Amino acid sequence: MRRFQTQQGFGFRLLSASKDKEGLQFDVLRDQESPAADRPERITYLISPDGVIAQSFAVTDASDRIGTHPQEVLERLVELKSGGAGNGDS
């Protein structure tokens, strides 16, 4: 994860939660009946410097969502950095 973060030039920490404390806290555990129960849901959270979740984005494997997800998150991040208010879930 750290290598990917460095390669991409992210100036923030990435977290990959699974069946541990973070998985429960971030609500990414799948239903045990799911064929993908061993993998967490893919969700992107924008977390403020004071630790508050500003927005969450569900990531699906649908090609239309995967294609727009990065741009959508970056646009919201810019909006939040410029003082944009609101807390919405996508």
Order of alpha helices (4+ residues) and beta strands (2+ residues): alpha-alpha-beta-beta-alpha
